[in-house]
């Protein structure tokens, strides 16, 4: 039986570098037997999802279960809106972020990260008959791109393609729909999501899986939780050595894994 509790926790987005405080005070770095509160946004299959019974599921949920067991603490999962997940960590509402989060220099100014556990690529979903073949075409042409607010796709487009018109949305499915309906020329997101959404819309979309850039996912923590960071890295090494990443990828992503191998695109866990 699973030992986690689920808290639905929707935050009004706060400034990215919100200060610390809240209920963090008095909590030991390793918890002293208190629940490990893991924040994730349960809108990203197959990593963070809900079952038909509305229970948390996916690869990240199993990672959270494993981490809590490794630390000897009960688990509480909080479903946090993506734009509010870093402020939730900084204010002590959650202890760690396990939510397919890319480790970036900008985010490292605000929080600490574990060792990486996924190598992923930022790429594009385009209309099936689109002339777009690479990221360079976005800047050269008169195009619109859908991006999910606060993601690395949003950050990349804002910095590297400033003349590109952006359609800013909060939800992955809404971004995909913009491409399907011809309102956007591209959706800039990670390889796994692009592949999965192409499979759902093969008649109207086409994936460009050659990465614009490679990215690394890691577990997010507060900078002051140094002892916890050591334990999290030990957990990731143990999880990898025991083959748990391979087991989860086979359980949740067997079709994608086979397709990536066939296309010569490196698969993600490391």
C-alpha positions in Angstrom: 0.0 0.0 0.0 1.3 3.4 -0.8 2.1 5.7 2.1 1.6 9.1 0.6 -1.1 11.7 1.1 -2.3 14.0 -1.7 -2.8 17.7 -1.2 -4.2 19.7 -4.1 -2.2 22.9 -3.7 -2.9 25.7 -6.3 -0.8 28.8 -5.9 -1.3 32.2 -7.2 2.0 32.8 -9.2 4.5 34.8 -7.1 7.7 36.5 -8.2 10.2 34.0 -9.4 12.7 34.9 -6.6 10.2 35.0 -3.8 11.8 35.0 -0.3 12.0 32.2 2.2 9.8 31.8 5.3 6.4 30.3 5.9 6.3 26.9 7.6 9.9 26.1 6.9 11.0 27.2 10.3 11.7 24.4 12.8 11.8 21.7 10.1 15.0 19.7 10.2 16.9 19.2 7.0 16.1 15.5 7.0 12.7 15.9 8.6 13.1 14.1 11.9 10.3 11.6 10.9 8.0 14.3 9.5 6.4 13.7 6.1 8.5 14.5 3.0 6.3 17.0 1.1 7.0 16.6 -2.6 5.7 19.2 -5.0 4.8 18.3 -8.6 2.4 19.5 -11.2 0.2 16.5 -12.1 -0.3 17.5 -15.7 2.6 16.0 -17.5 2.3 12.3 -18.7 3.9 9.9 -18.2 5.8 11.5 -15.4 3.2 13.4 -13.4 -0.4 12.3 -13.9 -3.6 11.3 -12.2 -5.3 8.0 -12.5 -9.0 7.6 -13.4 -9.5 7.4 -9.6 -7.8 10.9 -9.4 -4.8 9.5 -7.6 -1.2 10.6 -8.4 0.7 8.4 -10.7 3.6 8.3 -13.1 7.4 8.1 -13.0 7.9 11.1 -10.7 5.4 9.7 -8.2 7.3 6.4 -8.0 10.5 8.4 -7.6 8.9 10.4 -4.7 7.8 7.1 -3.1 11.4 5.8 -3.4 12.9 8.9 -2.0 10.6 9.0 1.0 11.3 5.3 1.7 15.0 6.0 1.4 14.8 8.8 3.9 12.5 6.8 6.2 9.7 9.4 6.1 6.1 9.2 5.1 5.2 10.9 1.8 2.9 13.7 1.0 2.4 14.8 -2.6 1.2 18.3 -3.3 -0.2 19.2 -6.7 1.2 22.6 -7.4 0.6 24.8 -10.4 3.9 25.1 -12.4 4.2 28.8 -12.1 4.1 28.6 -8.3 6.2 25.6 -7.7 9.5 27.4 -7.0 7.9 29.9 -4.6 6.2 27.0 -2.8 9.7 25.4 -2.2 11.2 28.7 -1.2 8.4 29.5 1.3 8.6 26.0 2.9 5.2 24.8 1.6 7.0 21.8 0.0 10.4 20.1 0.8 11.5 19.1 -2.7 10.4 19.4 -6.4 10.1 16.2 -8.4 8.3 17.5 -11.5 10.4 17.0 -14.6 12.2 20.3 -13.9 15.1 21.3 -16.0 18.2 22.5 -14.2 19.0 26.0 -15.5 21.4 28.8 -14.5 18.4 31.1 -13.9 16.7 28.6 -11.6 20.0 27.8 -9.8 20.0 31.4 -8.6 16.9 30.7 -6.6 17.1 27.0 -5.6 19.6 24.1 -5.4 19.4 21.0 -7.6 20.4 17.4 -7.3 22.5 15.5 -9.7 20.7 15.0 -13.0 18.5 11.9 -13.7 17.2 12.7 -17.2 18.8 14.0 -20.3 16.1 15.5 -22.6 16.0 17.7 -25.6 14.1 20.8 -26.3 12.4 20.4 -29.7 9.3 21.2 -31.7 5.9 19.9 -32.7 4.9 21.5 -36.0 2.0 21.2 -38.5 2.3 18.1 -40.7 2.7 20.2 -43.9 4.9 22.9 -42.3 8.0 24.2 -44.1 9.8 24.4 -40.7 12.7 22.0 -40.4 14.8 23.4 -37.6 14.8 26.1 -34.9 16.6 28.4 -37.3 13.6 28.5 -39.5 11.5 30.1 -36.7 13.7 33.1 -36.5 14.0 33.5 -40.3 10.3 33.3 -41.1 7.1 34.9 -40.1 5.9 32.3 -37.6 4.0 32.0 -34.4 5.0 29.5 -31.6 3.0 28.2 -28.7 4.9 27.9 -25.4 3.9 26.9 -21.9 4.5 29.8 -19.6 7.6 29.4 -17.3 9.1 26.4 -19.2 12.5 26.3 -20.8 10.8 26.4 -24.2 9.3 29.8 -23.2 12.7 31.0 -21.9 14.6 29.8 -25.0 12.2 31.5 -27.4 12.2 34.8 -25.5 16.1 34.8 -25.5 17.1 33.2 -28.7 14.2 34.1 -31.1 13.1 37.5 -29.9 11.3 38.3 -33.2 9.2 35.2 -32.9 5.6 35.8 -32.0 4.7 33.8 -29.0 1.3 32.4 -27.9 1.6 32.0 -24.1 -0.5 29.3 -22.5 -0.6 27.5 -19.1 -1.4 24.1 -20.4 0.4 21.6 -22.6 -2.7 20.3 -24.3 -3.7 23.9 -25.2 -0.3 24.5 -26.8 -0.8 21.3 -28.9 -4.3 22.3 -29.9 -2.9 25.6 -31.3 -0.7 23.7 -33.7 -3.5 21.2 -34.6 -5.9 24.0 -35.4 -3.3 26.0 -37.4 -3.2 28.9 -35.0 0.5 28.3 -34.1 3.2 27.1 -36.4 5.1 25.3 -33.7 5.0 24.2 -30.1 8.4 24.3 -28.4 8.7 21.7 -25.6 10.6 18.6 -24.6 11.2 15.5 -26.7 9.0 13.1 -24.8 6.0 15.4 -24.8 6.4 16.3 -28.4 6.6 12.6 -29.3 3.6 11.7 -27.2 1.5 14.5 -28.7 2.5 13.6 -32.2 1.3 10.1 -31.6 -2.1 11.5 -30.6 -2.3 13.8 -33.6 -0.4 12.0 -36.5 -2.7 13.4 -39.2 -2.1 17.0 -38.4 1.3 17.3 -36.7 4.9 16.3 -37.3 7.7 16.1 -34.7 11.2 17.6 -35.0 13.1 15.6 -32.5 16.6 16.7 -33.2 17.1 18.8 -30.1 17.5 22.6 -30.2 19.6 22.0 -27.1 20.0 19.2 -24.5 18.6 19.7 -21.1 19.0 17.9 -17.7 16.2 17.3 -15.3 17.0 17.3 -11.6 15.3 17.4 -8.2 14.9 20.9 -6.7 15.6 21.8 -3.1 16.2 24.8 -1.0 19.8 26.0 -1.0 20.2 25.7 2.8 19.1 22.0 2.8 22.6 20.7 2.2 22.3 17.5 4.2 19.1 16.7 2.3 20.9 17.3 -1.0 23.5 14.7 -0.1 20.9 12.2 0.7 18.9 12.9 -2.5 22.0 12.3 -4.6 22.7 9.1 -2.7 19.1 8.0 -3.4 19.4 8.8 -7.2 22.6 6.8 -7.4 20.9 3.8 -5.6 17.7 4.1 -7.7 19.8 4.0 -10.8 22.0 1.1 -9.7 19.0 -1.0 -8.8 17.6 -0.5 -12.3 14.5 1.4 -11.2 14.8 4.0 -13.9 14.8 1.3 -16.6 11.9 -0.5 -15.0 9.8 2.7 -14.9 10.7 3.6 -18.5 9.6 0.1 -19.6 6.4 0.4 -17.6 5.4 3.9 -18.8 7.3 4.6 -22.0 8.0 1.3 -23.8 6.6 2.5 -27.1 8.4 5.8 -27.0 11.6 4.0 -25.9 11.5 1.7 -28.9 10.6 4.5 -31.3 13.5 6.6 -30.1 15.9 3.8 -30.6 14.6 3.2 -34.1 15.0 6.9 -35.0 18.5 7.0 -33.4 17.4 9.6 -30.8 19.1 8.9 -27.4 16.7 7.9 -24.7 16.5 9.9 -21.6 17.5 8.3 -18.3 21.1 8.4 -17.2 
